[in-house]
Each structure stands twice: as C-alpha cells, then as structure tokens.
Amino acid sequence: MSRHRIKSVFISTYLTLALLAALHATWNSFQAAGNWLGAAVSLWGVLAFFVYVFTADTARTSANLYGMIGVAAAGALLATMAPAPVPYSALPLWYAWGLGLGGALAYVFWYSRYGRGESRAIAVGSILPEFALEDADGNVVRSSDFLGAPTLFMFYRGNWCPLCSAQVKELAAEYRALDERGVKVVLVSPQPHDFTRRIAAKFEVPFRFLVDVECRAAKQLGIFAEGGTPLGLEVLGYDSDTVLPTVIITDPGGSIVFTDQTDNYRVRPEPETFFAAIDAAGISTR
C-alpha cells in the first residue's frame, strides 16, 4: 500500500471517529461533566478547523496550525485535571489525548506533508515535456498547443478538495491581471470530465479546464499521488489516485521559468507570487 493510500485511509477514518467521539463526549459532559468536558473541547477544537476549511473558501492555511493544536492540548489538559467520571472510565482521556491532541499532531505534521522531492521533469530552466490531456468533452489537448504564449499550468486534486476549489476561484478573480500579461491559464485535474465541466461553468473565465486521464501527465511529470484521494470519495465518482498540487509557468517557447511543488497541501502560493515570477522572467507578451 502506497503512503498516500495509507493517508487516505487515515483521514477518512480519523474524521469519522473524531466526530463520533466528540458527540459522545459532549453528551456525557452534560450528564457527568468532569473530564468529559475536556475531551469534548479537544475534539471540537480539531473538528472546528475542518468546518472552517470547508466553509471559509480559503486557498491556504498556516503550516503548523498552532491554534488548533493549542485548543486540542488545552482540552487534553482539562480532561487530565478535571474530576474523573463515576463510575470511572478511561474514554475521556483516550478521546482527548489520542483522537484530539494525537490526531491533530498526526494531521498537521504527517498527513499534511507529502515528503515529496523536486521533480526533475519540471525543473526550472528545462523544457516542459509534452503531454496529452483532454477537455471536458473528451477532445485531446496537448501541452504543445499552448506554445507561443506564457502559460500557467495548475494541477489540482479535484472539486472535492476545498483548498483546490478556493485556489481556482482565487486565480479566476485575477484573470484580468493574467490576461494583461498575455498569460494562458490551464487548470488540470484527474477528476471525471463531468466534474471538470461543472467547475468550468461555475467560474466562467477564459481558462482551459482540462482532464488528466488516469493521471498520465502527472506520472510523466513526477507529480502523481497514487491512492491520494481520501477513502470513500470513490462512491462519488472520483478515482482513488490523484495529483500532487503543482504550478508550472512556462515562457512562450515552453521553457519552465517557475514551479511550485508544495510539500504541504495546505500551503499554496498566492497569485502575487505568479505575477512576480512572470514579471521577473520578462515573459509577458502584452
């Protein structure tokens, strides 16, 4: 089993268990208070972060999430210091220290980090390898079709990822600044064609929304995440494999002038970073 698949099992299982434990701890805190309250605080502190990510429309978070970890730790300490329930149960401590604080630390310092190295296939200064994609209707589109203009390729995991969707929205809001520089924008995901059609219709900007069928381009470029989709999303039509979030900017001749190969899926560059790279490379065509 690949490390990405292990993580996909972890995140789906962890969030399910954390929610059930939070509800259980909350119910018991009303019945017996004591260290059940600490367990509830620890767990809801973690779950509140995920609610924020799915509702705040944000493209990035801080790397270490000290606020979330701090709340989880405070809850764990409260669970330790508060009176134990009668009859005694070790569950509040397991909830607070294991699922609450332990889960938060695992999510921040293990799950969120890819441990990826820089892909040589997309090294700055090299020519972008040619690869084939498909548009939402299944027509083949090649990377070489974008030669002649500076091009920003953004590989994103899919509509299921709130940070990816927010990053697409953020980039769409800056389409005029990109157009002023003559930059073509190509947004690539391995998700099904219909899902790509939906996100393209949602933003209505002159970008190309393309599909990386079976992650062929991702494999070729060294940004493939085998089993990287959270477990369970297959029932919604997503494939279990996905791509590592990556941005590549090329000049009109196809030479790579900038890449962002983030090692933390929650830490992504802002549009100003792309503008600075384009301007510094002097590749604007307008």
C-alpha positions in Angstrom: 0.0 0.0 0.0 1.4 3.4 -1.0 2.0 6.1 1.7 -0.7 8.2 0.0 -3.2 5.4 0.3 -2.4 4.9 4.0 -3.0 8.6 4.5 -6.3 8.5 2.6 -7.5 5.7 4.9 -6.3 7.7 7.9 -8.1 11.0 7.1 -11.5 9.4 6.4 -11.3 7.1 9.4 -10.0 9.8 11.7 -12.6 12.3 10.9 -15.4 9.8 11.3 -14.1 8.6 14.7 -13.4 12.2 15.9 -16.9 13.2 15.1 -18.5 10.2 16.8 -16.2 10.7 19.8 -17.0 14.4 20.0 -20.7 13.8 20.0 -20.3 11.1 22.7 -18.1 13.3 24.9 -20.5 16.2 24.5 -23.4 14.1 25.6 -21.6 12.8 28.6 -20.3 16.2 29.6 -23.9 17.3 30.1 -24.6 14.2 32.1 -21.5 14.0 34.3 -19.2 16.9 33.3 -15.8 16.2 34.8 -13.1 15.3 32.3 -15.7 14.5 29.6 -15.8 18.3 29.0 -12.1 18.3 28.3 -12.5 15.6 25.8 -15.2 17.5 24.1 -13.1 20.7 23.9 -10.2 18.8 22.5 -12.2 17.1 19.8 -14.4 20.0 18.8 -11.2 22.2 18.6 -9.9 19.9 15.8 -13.3 19.5 14.0 -13.8 23.2 14.0 -10.8 23.6 11.8 -12.2 21.2 9.2 -15.5 23.1 9.3 -13.6 26.3 8.7 -11.7 24.8 5.7 -14.9 23.5 4.1 -16.9 26.7 4.6 -14.4 29.7 4.6 -13.5 29.4 0.9 -9.8 29.7 1.7 -7.0 28.5 -0.5 -4.4 28.1 2.2 -3.8 27.8 5.9 -0.8 28.2 8.2 1.7 25.4 8.0 1.6 24.3 11.7 -1.9 25.2 12.8 -0.8 26.2 16.3 -4.3 27.5 17.2 -5.9 24.1 16.5 -3.2 22.2 18.3 -3.4 24.6 21.3 -7.1 24.1 21.7 -6.7 20.3 21.4 -3.9 20.4 24.0 -5.9 22.6 26.4 -8.8 20.1 26.2 -6.4 17.2 26.9 -5.1 19.0 29.9 -8.6 19.8 31.2 -9.5 16.1 30.7 -6.5 15.1 32.8 -7.0 17.6 35.6 -10.8 17.5 35.9 -12.5 15.0 38.2 -12.9 11.5 36.6 -16.4 10.3 35.9 -18.2 8.0 38.3 -18.1 5.1 37.6 -14.6 5.6 36.3 -13.9 5.5 32.5 -10.7 6.0 30.6 -12.5 7.0 27.5 -12.3 10.8 28.1 -8.5 10.6 28.3 -8.3 8.4 25.2 -10.6 10.8 23.3 -8.7 13.9 24.4 -5.1 12.7 24.2 -5.5 10.1 21.4 -8.1 11.4 19.0 -7.9 15.1 20.0 -4.3 16.1 20.5 -2.7 13.0 19.0 -4.9 13.2 15.9 -4.2 16.9 15.5 -0.5 16.3 15.6 -0.7 13.5 13.1 -2.8 15.5 10.7 -0.5 18.6 10.9 2.9 17.0 10.9 2.3 13.8 9.0 -0.9 13.8 6.9 -0.5 17.3 5.5 3.1 16.8 4.4 3.8 14.9 1.2 7.5 14.3 1.7 8.0 14.9 -2.0 11.2 15.9 -3.7 11.5 18.3 -6.5 10.6 16.6 -9.8 13.4 16.7 -12.3 10.9 16.6 -15.2 9.7 20.1 -14.4 12.9 21.7 -13.2 13.2 25.4 -13.8 15.2 26.1 -16.9 14.2 22.9 -18.7 11.7 22.4 -21.5 8.3 21.3 -20.3 7.8 17.7 -21.6 5.0 17.3 -24.0 1.9 15.5 -22.5 -1.7 14.9 -23.6 -4.8 16.0 -21.7 -8.5 16.1 -22.6 -11.0 18.8 -22.4 -14.4 18.3 -20.7 -15.8 16.8 -23.9 -13.0 14.3 -24.3 -11.1 16.0 -27.1 -7.3 15.6 -26.9 -5.4 18.8 -26.0 -1.6 18.7 -26.0 0.7 20.8 -23.8 2.5 22.0 -27.0 -0.8 23.6 -28.1 0.0 26.4 -25.7 3.4 27.3 -27.2 3.6 30.9 -28.4 2.4 32.4 -25.1 3.4 32.3 -21.5 1.3 29.6 -19.8 0.4 28.8 -16.2 -0.4 25.2 -15.7 -2.1 24.4 -12.3 -2.6 20.8 -11.4 -5.2 20.5 -8.7 -6.7 17.4 -6.9 -10.3 17.9 -7.8 -13.6 19.6 -6.9 -13.7 17.5 -3.7 -10.8 19.5 -2.3 -12.0 22.8 -0.8 -8.5 24.3 -0.9 -8.2 23.4 -4.6 -11.6 24.9 -5.4 -10.7 28.1 -3.5 -7.4 28.4 -5.3 -9.1 28.1 -8.6 -11.6 30.8 -7.6 -8.7 33.0 -6.4 -6.9 32.6 -9.7 -10.1 33.3 -11.6 -10.5 36.5 -9.7 -7.2 37.6 -11.1 -7.8 36.7 -14.8 -7.6 40.3 -16.0 -4.1 40.7 -14.5 -3.0 37.5 -16.2 -4.6 38.5 -19.5 -2.8 41.8 -19.3 0.4 39.8 -19.3 -0.7 37.6 -22.2 -0.7 34.5 -19.9 -2.8 31.5 -20.8 -4.1 29.5 -17.8 -4.5 25.8 -17.9 -6.2 24.1 -14.9 -5.7 20.3 -14.8 -7.3 17.7 -12.6 -7.6 13.9 -12.9 -11.3 14.1 -11.9 -14.0 12.9 -14.3 -14.9 15.0 -17.3 -18.3 15.9 -16.0 -16.8 17.3 -12.7 -14.4 19.4 -14.7 -17.3 20.7 -16.8 -19.1 21.8 -13.6 -16.2 23.8 -12.2 -15.5 25.4 -15.6 -19.2 26.5 -15.8 -19.0 27.8 -12.2 -16.3 30.3 -12.8 -16.9 31.4 -16.4 -13.4 32.7 -17.1 -11.3 32.2 -20.3 -9.2 29.5 -18.7 -8.8 26.0 -20.1 -10.2 23.4 -17.7 -8.7 20.0 -18.7 -8.6 16.4 -17.5 -5.5 14.3 -16.9 -7.0 10.9 -17.8 -5.7 8.2 -15.5 -3.1 10.7 -14.2 -0.9 10.0 -17.3 0.5 13.5 -17.3 1.0 13.5 -13.6 3.0 10.3 -13.8 5.1 11.7 -16.7 5.8 14.9 -14.8 6.6 13.2 -11.5 3.7 14.7 -9.6 1.5 11.6 -9.2 -0.1 10.7 -5.9 -1.1 7.0 -6.0 -4.1 6.4 -3.8 -4.1 10.1 -2.7 -7.9 10.7 -2.8 -9.5 10.3 0.7 -11.1 6.9 1.1 -14.8 6.8 0.3 -14.8 9.5 -2.4 -14.8 6.7 -5.0 -18.5 6.3 -4.4 -19.0 9.9 -5.7 -17.2 9.1 -8.9 -13.6 10.1 -8.1 -10.7 7.9 -8.8 -8.5 6.8 -5.9 -5.4 8.2 -7.5 -4.8 12.0 -7.8 -2.1 14.6 -8.4 0.2 16.5 -6.0 -0.8 20.2 -6.2 1.6 21.8 -8.5 2.0 25.0 -10.5 4.2 25.3 -13.6 4.8 28.5 -15.6 6.4 28.4 -19.0 7.6 31.1 -21.4 6.3 31.2 -25.0 8.9 28.7 -26.1 8.0 26.1 -23.5 10.9 26.7 -21.1 9.9 26.4 -17.4 10.5 29.7 -15.5 8.7 28.9 -12.3 7.4 25.9 -10.4 5.6 25.5 -7.0 5.8 21.9 -5.8 4.4 22.4 -2.3 5.2 19.8 0.3 2.2 20.7 2.3 -1.2 20.6 0.6 -2.5 23.4 2.9 0.4 25.8 2.0 -0.1 27.2 -1.5 1.3 30.2 -3.3 -0.8 33.4 -3.7 -1.4 34.9 -7.2 1.0 37.7 -6.4 3.8 35.0 -6.4 2.8 34.1 -10.0 2.8 37.7 -11.2 6.2 38.3 -9.6 7.6 35.2 -11.4 6.2 36.2 -14.7 7.4 39.8 -14.5 10.8 38.8 -13.2 11.2 36.4 -16.2 10.2 39.1 -18.6 7.9 36.7 -20.5 4.8 38.9 -20.7 3.6 39.3 -24.3 1.5 42.4 -23.9 
